[in-house]
Amino acid sequence: MIAMRTHRTPIPFFALAVLLVAPAARADIPPTLVGVSYQFSIPIGNTATFTPPVSWRGVGLDVATFIRKDLAVGLAFGWNVFFDNTTSTINVKNTTITGNQDRALNVWPTLVNARWFPKISSNRDIQPYIGANIGGYIIEQYLAIGLTAVQETHYHFGLAPEIGVFFQNPVGAVFLNARYNMAFASGGVPFQQFLSISLGYAWER
Amino acid sequence: MPRFGKDLAPPIVALGLLLAACHPTGVETIQDLDTVATTRDPNFNFAAPTTYKLPVTIPLITTDDDPTIRPPDLLPADLTQLILSTIDTEMTAQGYVNVSLADGGSSAASDLVVTASALKVTNISYYYQYWCGYWGYYYQPCYPYYPPVAVSSYVVGSLIIDLTPFPPDTSGTRELGVWTALIRGIQSGVPSTDRARIVNGISQAFSQSSSYLGK
C-alpha cells in the first residue's frame, strides 16, 4: 500500500504542471509571418552569359517565425524565370553551331534563413533587417537551337545574403528586399548568380 | 490584420505565377529555325592542304527512296551551280586553290575533295475537328472527326558539305572527312528566299570555321 501511494503522487503533479505551464508556453509562441512577393532579378556571371536580360518574371513565398524579438528564422521559396532569344554561335567540343536560340533558366529557390531586425526606433513602423539564406536551388536549364532542344535539371547547393525593410501598417506589412543568390555548380551546370529584388506583402498567421 | 492579408495574398500569388508561367518563344519566321553546324577532326592539320576539287553534281537524298534500290536524284542544275559556286568562293576566300579549274579537273591532284549532298525530309501534320462543344460536355469522351479537316506539310531541306583529304586513307576504301558542315533550312518552297538562305548558310559555315580553315 505504501509503495502504491508513492507511485501515484507524481501524476497529479505532472498534470498540474502541464496545466500551469501550457498557457504560458502558448503565449510565448512567437508570431509566424507569411509573405508573398513579386520579384525581378538581375543575372550576374554565368547566368548573365546564358540569359543576359533582366528577369521580370518571379514570385516568392516566405514563412518566418520569431524566436527572439529581433531574430526570425524561416523558409523561402521562389520561382524566377530567365529568358533570352538570340542568334549566335556556340561551341561544343569540336562542333560549332549557329542559329536562333531560345534560352531559359527556371530557378526554384528552396532556402532556410535567419533574419536579424535591429532596433532603430521605438515604434518599428519601418523595420530594416539583414538575413542569410542557405539551401538549394532547383535549376532547369533549357536551350533550343532550331528544332533541337536540350534541357537539364539539377539541384544546386546555394547561399544568399539578404537585406530588406518592412513597412508596417495596421493590417500587415509591405516589404522590400534584395537577395544575392549564389547557386554552386552542379551536374555540369556552372555556378549561377543573380540579384533578386522582391516587393511583397506579409501578414501574421 | 490576418483577414486583409489573406484577401490580398491570392491575387499577388496568382499574378506572380502568371508572370512566371509566361515562357515566350523567339521563333517567328521559318528562318528562325535555320541552323548551321560545323564539326572537325581535331587531329587533322588544316595548315597542310592548299588545294581542293569540287564535285559536279549534288545528290538529293529523300526519305521516300531507298538508295539500295535506285541511286538518289540529283539537285536541279541551277541550285547545284549556286551551291558549288558559293562553296568555291568561300574556299578561295579561306586561301585554298581550286585545281578543278586548272586543267578541267581530271588529272590534277588535290589535297582536299569537297563533297556536297542535299537532304530532304517532309514533315506532315494533321488537324482534326473535335465534337467537343456543348454536346461533347454531356457525352464524354469526345472523338475527332475523320478525315482530318486540314493537313499541312512542310519540307525541311538540309545541305551537307564535307572536306576529305585525298587520298582518303591508306586502304583507299573509305572517305574520312575532316570537316563537315550541316546547313539546315534551305528549302521552304519560296525559291528566292531559299537561294538567299543557301548562300548565307554556306557563308556562315565557312565563317565560323575560319579560325582553323583559313590560311
Interface residues (C-beta under 8 A of the other chain):
Chain A: V34 V36 S37 Y38 Q39 W56 R57 G58 V59 G60 L61 W79 N80 V81 F83 N85 T86 T87 T89 N94 T95 T96 I97 T98 G99 N100 Q101 D102 A104 I145 G146 L147 T148 P170 V171 G172 G200 Y201 A202 W203 E204 R205
Chain B: M1 P2 F4 G5 K6 L8 A9 I12 V13 L15 G16 L17 L19 A20 C22 H23 P24 T25 G26 V27 Q31 D32 L33 D34 T35 V36 A37 T38 T39 R40 D41 P42 V156 R184 G185 Q204 Q208 S209
